[in-house]
Amino acid sequence: MTFVLGDRRKGLASRPLREYYSRVLGYLACAAGLAAGTHTQFYSMDQLWLVPYALLYPHLAYHLSYRFRREHAERTAQVLLCLDGLNAGAAMALLGFSRCRASSSYSSSASAR
């Protein structure tokens, strides 16, 4: 409890709010990158549903976890961090980051020599 009061005296937001702001900023950047990639036709239109998901997820996660945060603050933060990692991994797999275009073109040019 002194940790929260100490943060508020310094004019900082509480720890859950800092995590929430960071999560919103991160998912907003991902949504903007995905929207820009779709606009330039780097990503297909089939993956455009990830934009509203990325915009809504941080808010839903914060408000749904608020009830549990009072009793189990550390555990809730760990679960949300694991869900963020799961979302990041799923997004990488869906966007095709597992296939590295640069390395495949490098290996084909190296084998041609």
C-alpha positions as CSV (number, residue, x, y, z in Angstrom):
1,M,0.0,0.0,0.0
2,T,2.9,2.4,0.7
3,F,4.1,1.7,-2.9
4,V,0.8,3.1,-4.3
5,L,0.8,6.1,-2.0
6,G,4.4,6.9,-2.8
7,D,3.7,6.9,-6.5
8,R,0.7,9.2,-6.0
9,R,2.7,11.7,-4.0
10,K,5.2,12.0,-6.8
11,G,2.4,12.8,-9.3
12,L,2.7,9.4,-11.1
13,A,-0.2,7.2,-11.9
14,S,-0.6,4.0,-10.0
15,R,1.0,0.8,-11.2
16,P,-2.1,-0.7,-12.8
17,L,-2.7,2.5,-14.7
18,R,0.9,2.6,-15.9
19,E,0.5,-1.0,-17.1
20,Y,-2.8,0.0,-18.8
21,Y,-1.3,3.0,-20.5
22,S,1.7,1.0,-21.7
23,R,-0.6,-1.7,-23.0
24,V,-2.9,0.8,-24.8
25,L,0.1,2.5,-26.4
26,G,1.7,-0.8,-27.6
27,Y,-1.5,-2.2,-29.1
28,L,-2.3,1.1,-30.7
29,A,1.1,1.1,-32.4
30,C,0.5,-2.5,-33.6
31,A,-3.0,-1.5,-34.9
32,A,-1.5,1.5,-36.7
33,G,1.2,-0.6,-38.3
34,L,-1.2,-3.3,-39.3
35,A,-3.6,-0.7,-40.8
36,A,-0.8,0.9,-42.7
37,G,0.5,-2.4,-44.0
38,T,-3.0,-3.4,-45.2
39,H,-3.4,0.0,-46.9
40,T,-0.1,-0.5,-48.8
41,Q,-1.2,-4.1,-49.5
42,F,1.7,-5.6,-47.6
43,Y,-0.8,-7.6,-45.5
44,S,-4.0,-9.0,-47.0
45,M,-7.4,-7.7,-46.2
46,D,-8.2,-11.0,-44.4
47,Q,-6.0,-9.8,-41.5
48,L,-7.7,-6.5,-41.1
49,W,-9.9,-7.9,-38.3
50,L,-6.8,-7.7,-36.1
51,V,-7.0,-3.9,-36.0
52,P,-10.3,-3.6,-34.0
53,Y,-9.0,-6.5,-31.8
54,A,-5.8,-4.6,-31.1
55,L,-7.7,-1.5,-30.3
56,L,-10.3,-3.2,-28.0
57,Y,-8.2,-5.8,-26.2
58,P,-6.3,-3.5,-23.8
59,H,-9.5,-1.9,-22.6
60,L,-11.3,-5.2,-22.1
61,A,-8.3,-6.7,-20.3
62,Y,-8.1,-3.8,-17.9
63,H,-11.8,-3.6,-17.1
64,L,-12.3,-7.4,-16.8
65,S,-9.2,-7.8,-14.6
66,Y,-10.1,-4.9,-12.3
67,R,-12.1,-7.1,-10.0
68,F,-9.3,-9.6,-9.5
69,R,-6.6,-6.9,-9.2
70,R,-7.8,-5.8,-5.7
71,E,-7.3,-9.2,-4.2
72,H,-4.5,-10.6,-6.3
73,A,-2.6,-7.7,-7.8
74,E,0.7,-9.5,-8.6
75,R,-1.0,-12.6,-10.0
76,T,-3.3,-10.5,-12.2
77,A,-0.4,-8.5,-13.6
78,Q,1.4,-11.8,-14.4
79,V,-1.6,-13.3,-16.2
80,L,-2.1,-10.1,-18.2
81,L,1.6,-10.2,-19.2
82,C,1.2,-13.8,-20.3
83,L,-1.9,-12.9,-22.4
84,D,0.1,-10.1,-24.0
85,G,2.8,-12.6,-24.9
86,L,0.2,-15.0,-26.3
87,N,-1.3,-12.2,-28.4
88,A,2.1,-11.1,-29.7
89,G,3.0,-14.7,-30.7
90,A,-0.4,-15.3,-32.4
91,A,-0.1,-12.0,-34.2
92,M,3.4,-12.9,-35.4
93,A,2.2,-16.3,-36.7
94,L,-0.9,-14.8,-38.4
95,L,1.1,-12.0,-40.1
96,G,3.7,-14.5,-41.4
97,F,6.7,-13.3,-39.4
98,S,7.9,-16.9,-39.1
99,R,8.8,-16.8,-42.8
100,C,11.7,-14.4,-43.1
101,R,11.7,-13.0,-46.5
102,A,15.3,-11.6,-46.3
103,S,16.8,-14.9,-45.3
104,S,15.0,-16.8,-48.0
105,S,16.2,-14.5,-50.7
106,Y,19.7,-14.6,-49.2
107,S,19.8,-18.4,-49.2
108,S,18.6,-18.6,-52.8
109,S,21.2,-16.1,-53.9
110,A,23.9,-17.9,-51.9
111,S,23.0,-21.3,-53.5
112,A,23.2,-19.8,-57.0
113,R,26.9,-19.1,-56.6
